[in-house]
Amino acid sequence: MNVKEFLSVIRENKNKELLFEYATNKFAGTNYHLTEVKNVIFETVDCGGAINDWKETHIQLWESPKEMGKDKYITTDKAVNILDRVNGIRPLWLETEMKVEFGNADFHTSIMSVSNTVSEPTKLIIQLFTDETGCKAMDVCTVSDVEEETCCSESGCC
């Protein structure tokens, strides 16, 4: 989901509680805050020597220990206000993929993509998933279970 789509979804679901589901039936606590919006530029070189460039937007959530047991989540309206304020200071990259950075005592900090949104009468649930790592150079870099040296010795990668 890109930033523009995310903004559209939260604007369409006015004044609903905004929940982030980071694993099946596990949600960022009611004490979470949207603490930072990051425009991120990736400039990488993969193991095959190819250059890769892309941009993403990361929204960081943080659970405040001082607000444990809070009754309600922040609302979609508050999230819109925060994102509009950010956009006025440093423009949001609307066409980039939006990811959510979150971690707590029960879940390691991860940067997760949005897999789905669920709109209920009083809440909007943003369902997240973690991406697996992969090899961008699979067409030139193959790792053989039998020959450990294959990737580095013959393909010219690694």
C-alpha positions in Angstrom: 0.0 0.0 0.0 1.4 3.4 -0.9 1.1 6.5 1.2 -1.6 8.0 -1.0 -3.7 4.9 -0.6 -3.2 4.8 3.2 -4.2 8.4 3.5 -7.3 7.8 1.4 -8.3 4.8 3.6 -7.9 6.6 6.9 -9.7 9.7 5.6 -12.6 7.6 4.4 -12.9 6.1 7.9 -13.5 9.3 9.9 -13.1 9.3 13.6 -12.6 5.6 14.1 -10.1 4.0 16.4 -6.9 3.2 14.4 -5.5 -0.3 15.2 -2.3 -1.9 13.9 -2.3 -5.7 13.9 1.3 -6.8 13.7 0.6 -10.6 14.0 -2.7 -12.6 14.0 -4.8 -11.1 16.8 -1.9 -9.1 18.2 -2.2 -5.3 18.1 0.0 -2.4 19.0 -1.4 -1.3 22.4 -3.9 1.4 23.1 -0.8 3.4 24.4 0.8 3.6 21.0 1.8 6.9 19.4 2.6 7.7 15.8 6.1 9.1 16.7 7.9 9.6 13.4 7.4 9.6 9.6 10.5 8.7 7.6 11.1 9.3 3.9 13.7 6.6 3.3 16.0 6.3 0.3 17.7 3.0 -0.4 20.8 2.9 -2.5 22.1 -0.6 -2.6 24.4 -3.0 -4.5 23.3 -6.6 -4.5 25.6 -9.7 -4.5 25.6 -9.8 -8.3 27.0 -6.2 -8.5 23.7 -4.6 -9.7 22.8 -1.2 -8.4 19.3 -0.9 -6.9 17.6 2.3 -5.9 14.1 2.9 -4.4 12.2 4.9 -1.9 9.8 4.0 0.9 7.9 5.8 3.7 8.1 4.4 7.2 5.6 5.3 9.9 7.0 4.5 13.4 4.7 3.4 16.2 5.8 3.5 19.9 4.0 2.3 22.9 4.3 4.7 25.8 5.0 3.0 29.1 3.3 5.8 31.0 0.0 5.1 29.2 -0.4 1.4 29.8 -4.1 0.4 30.1 -5.4 3.4 28.2 -9.0 2.9 27.1 -8.9 4.0 23.5 -6.7 4.0 20.5 -5.8 7.1 18.6 -8.4 7.9 15.9 -8.0 8.0 12.2 -8.7 11.8 12.4 -5.7 12.3 14.7 -3.5 10.2 12.4 -4.6 12.3 9.5 -3.8 15.5 11.4 -0.3 14.1 12.3 0.4 13.2 8.7 -0.9 16.5 7.3 1.3 18.3 9.8 4.3 16.2 8.7 3.4 16.9 5.0 3.5 20.6 5.7 7.0 20.4 7.2 8.5 17.8 5.0 6.4 16.6 2.0 5.2 13.0 2.1 6.2 10.8 -0.8 2.7 9.8 -1.8 3.6 7.2 -4.4 6.1 5.3 -2.2 5.3 2.1 -0.4 4.3 2.8 3.2 5.7 0.5 5.9 5.1 0.5 9.6 8.0 0.3 12.1 7.0 -1.3 15.4 8.3 -3.4 18.2 7.5 -3.9 21.9 8.4 -6.3 24.7 6.6 -9.1 23.0 7.6 -8.5 19.4 11.0 -7.6 17.9 11.2 -4.3 16.1 10.3 -4.9 12.5 9.5 -2.8 9.5 6.2 -4.3 8.1 4.2 -3.8 5.0 0.4 -3.4 5.0 -1.4 -6.6 3.9 -5.0 -5.5 4.4 -7.3 -3.0 6.0 -10.5 -4.0 7.8 -13.1 -1.3 8.4 -15.5 -2.0 11.3 -18.2 0.4 12.6 -16.0 1.9 15.3 -12.5 1.0 14.2 -10.1 0.6 11.3 -7.6 -2.2 11.5 -4.4 -2.0 9.5 -3.1 -5.6 9.1 0.7 -5.8 8.7 3.1 -8.5 7.6 6.8 -8.9 7.7 8.7 -9.4 4.4 11.2 -12.2 4.1 14.7 -11.4 3.0 15.6 -12.4 -0.5 18.3 -12.2 -3.2 17.8 -9.6 -5.9 20.4 -11.3 -8.0 18.8 -14.8 -8.2 19.2 -14.9 -12.0 23.0 -14.7 -11.7 23.7 -15.9 -8.1 22.5 -19.4 -7.3 23.4 -21.2 -4.2 23.7 -24.9 -4.4 23.1 -27.1 -1.4 25.6 -29.6 -2.8 28.4 -27.2 -3.9 29.0 -24.5 -1.3 31.4 -22.6 -3.6 29.0 -22.3 -6.6 27.8 -18.8 -5.8 31.1 -17.2 -5.3 33.4 -19.1 -7.5 31.7 -19.4 -10.9 29.0 -16.8 -11.1 31.1 -13.8 -10.2 28.8 -12.7 -7.4 29.3 -12.5 -3.6 
